[in-house]
């Protein structure tokens, strides 16, 4: 019941999400946009609850050129409210909230600046938006885009939206609304997926469409009236433009005549100025000659004065030098005289002192050495020695000699000789001083003579200086007079030049004014000629545009309105299909589970009642009524059923839906699952459980209760033995040993138990086979699609409106980039295809440039026969899943519709293998003949053999090319698709585990019952001498045979169940491989044998503990 509840829970969750976020009930668009009048019409529709017009536009954003639908936002809007994941909604112009899709959040962060780009170079986004750069302020989710796989189709770039973005309404610059959203009264209370809601939505859609279509002629008339008025205004403007051109021509002609007169006047003035200029030049020449003569005379006089001045300066220097030398000599003589006087005085003092000292020493020498201390006091002797201490005698003082004499070491004659020598030296010093004084006096006389000569020279110098000063003053006077005359001449010339320059300036000013006028005239003429040409061209273009506008106006058709309700959304339908898929699985798998569980329950209840046959007889003998006896078993069966139901419902209504819903979280961006109890499912589950137990108990008890108590208290008579079919096949039977014959007889002896075991194992094996088969089909889908069918590694979306320079740059880049193995150029465009019994499907048309190499990138072949196809002029090749959905066969004519609602018919020439999406392959000739003559190749398919790092580096460099809009690597697509498949894989794994668990329960229960029923038989063979292992094998052989038969039966049933389930779960846009891999059979068989062996291992321990005596007397 958990699986059964998951689908409705998912639908309830989404409906609640839509209601909380106030998702629209209807979304209206038009080929001509929507004006206020149409909004008013919708507002006046009686059942409209709330209506909000808005803007939207598909653009490229950021360096990665993500294809984004920008949607207008106003704080007062109530519908389609956003769920903020992080950050906030825009509050001022230039802010944007981006889609919270992982690929967008991984590329942008809050605070980033994103720039809008057009997909074509000739598109100016300023005509659509007031801002081109936006700051990211948040990431949001929208109930309009709740699937993670796609954001819908677009007419730009690769045809698929990557995300949506939200900007303020004021940032749009569009003349009309692009969208109108509305809700209807009474629909919010209904379930979105309810038939009543969808029926009422369709009614409102039809009414709205009728109202708008009725307004179409009026809208067309209004457009034509406005267009006629604009055309008339344009024609008036053209006439005014021609008149303005004529007036401008007349003004230019008049200005030309005035300029010619001005040029003649300028020429006359210039001739007069040239004559005046010559006169000034002559005067300037005379002035320069006089100035040159004056300057030459002045220069000669100044040269003579300068020579005299220099001579005087030389003489002055000599005099100054002489006086200085004289003064220095006098100073030196005075200093020398003073030094000699000082020396004489010092020498005379020393001579006097020496005389006294000599007398003292002479007196000392007269006294014998031994009596010196007696005659001369010690104090006087010390003073004498002290005075002689300063007299140096070549390293020895006179005091040292006296001390030596007193000591008896120096003789007296030595001292006397020393004194005589000292006295002679003093006399010689006085003689030298006398000679020096004489030399000083001689030099003093010479100085006096030189001084007299210098004073005479000074007098001559002073006389020469006075004469030079006189001549200098005279020259200064003459120079001043000449300079005054020259200055007057200069002033006269300057006055003339000033008047001339003023006249020149005036002339130049007038000439400049005239030149400016000429320039203005030339500019005006050039501008006029250019603008006249441009204006004439514009007038001609405008006249052509008017003619074209009149033609278009004549061909203009009424606007086409497209009202979309919720069920028109592909994501809405796919989600409902996924929920329906779970409900379908819930109808298949639980039925098998219940069937197997009912068989096990039937066997268990039957065995329990038969084991208690004697007790029932005793109760009857004691007088209990049949009802009272039955209640015991009814209550047991009822309590077991209710406990199982309660436990199963708790797990089923809580854990299982959450596990499955979380798995679908990869595909959808939804809030937490709303858990709901479904009483109908609960009652059905409880009823089946009760029927499996209580009815079984009633059925078994019915026959026993009819018997007498005495009969019931006796053991039930064994069944009469019968020959089995194998016994009649004598060649086989005779070759069997005893144990094998017993095994064969036992198998067919208990036919009911054998049938129950085989069917139980077969049911579990079928479930396991189906589970592994679906798991393999789901996991193998990616490898089949992107390994066998599509063999390229990257898809590069190109700008088919890029200029030639961008195309050359891109081609040079891919030609030179290392690692690229092969490239195929194709045209790719999105279309839709409809069928009365099916939902509208998206289909991708692909047209290769090189048909031969195209099969290296996409394999076109029949899945069953492996026949390969080539693109021919016979028609298009359609993919297998679409052919199955729409019952298309080779030779059929199909109709596809583009984004502009234009239909095209194509003949189908072949049906090719494909597993994901719908494709239509054709060559260029078929496309041009059936769809459009214009074909701009816009996609490159690329093959390489590199790692993820290479892809990242290649993508980074590739996106710098102007021609590249986007690049998608198959590795990332494969990973994303595997993630989307994981949701279904989780459901399958849950079912596999449940089936495996059920298989274990079935084997354990039936084996346990088998042993319990045959306990006496097993005790008997143990008494007969069978070992424990032999007793176990006695039962195990039967189990092996039954398991094998169950697996074989389950393989057949599993194949049928797998096919049925696969057809049920396959969605419109994908196809699983219908072949069932042999590993599914292998895993199912191995699991079943494992459980069988494990059960027998458990039972082996039970068999070893059999009490043979108690078992053999159990009937007594």
Secondary structure, DSSP 4 states (H G I P E B T S, - for coil): -HHHHHHHHHHHHHHHHHHHTT--SEEEEETT-B-HHHHHHHHTSTTEEEEEEE-EEEEEETTTTEEEEEEEE-TT--SS-EEEEEE----STTEEEEE--HHHHTT--TT-EEEEE-SSTT--GGGTBS-SEEEEEEEEEETTB-BSS---B-SSTTSB--EEEEEEGGGB--SSBSEEEEEETTTTTS-TTSHHHHHHHHHHHHHHHHHHHHHHHHHHHHHHHHHHHHHHHHHHHHHHHHHHHHHHHHHHHHHHHHHHHHHHHHHHHHHHHHHHHHHHHHHHHHHHHHHHHHHHHHHHHHHHHHHHHHHHHHHHHHHHHHHHHHHHHHHHHHHHHHHHHHHHHHHHHHHHHHHHHHHHHHHHHHS-GGGHHHHS-HHHHHHHHHHHTT-BSSSSBHHHHHHHHHTTSS-HHHHHHHHHHHHHHHHHHHHHHHHHHHHHHHHHHHHHHHHHHHHHHHHHHHHHHHHHHHHHHHHHHHHHHHHHHHHHHHHHHHHHHHHHHHHHHHHHHHHHHHHHHHHHHHHHHHHHHHHHHHHHHHHHHHHHHHHHHHHHHHH--PPPEEEEEGGGSHHHHHHHHHHHHHHHHHHHHHHHHHHHHHHHHHHHHHHHHHHTHHHHHHHHHTT--HHHHHHHHHHHHHHHHHHHHHHHHHIIIIIIHHHHHHHHTTTB---PPPP---HHHHHHHHHHHHIIIIIHHHHHHHHHHHS-HHHHHSPPPPPPP---GGGG-HHHHTTS-HHHHHHHHHHHHSHHHHHHHHHHHHHHHHHHHHHHHHHHHHHHHHHIIIIIIB--SEEEEE-TT--HHHHHHHHHHHHH-TTEEEEEEEEEEEEEEEETTEEEEEEEEEEESSHHHHTTTB--B-TTT--B----TT-EEEEHHHHHHTT--TT-EEEEE-TT--EEEEEEEEEE--SBS-EEEE-HHHHHHHT-S-----EEEEEE---HHHHHHHHHHHTTSTTEEEEEEHHHHHHHHHHHHHHHHHHHHHHHHHHHHHHHHHHHHHHHHHHHHTHHHHHHHHHTT--HHHHHHHHHHHHHHHHHHHHHHHHHHHHHHHHHHHHHH--TTB----PPPHHHHHHHHHHHHHHHHHHHHHHHHHHHT--HHHHHTTT-
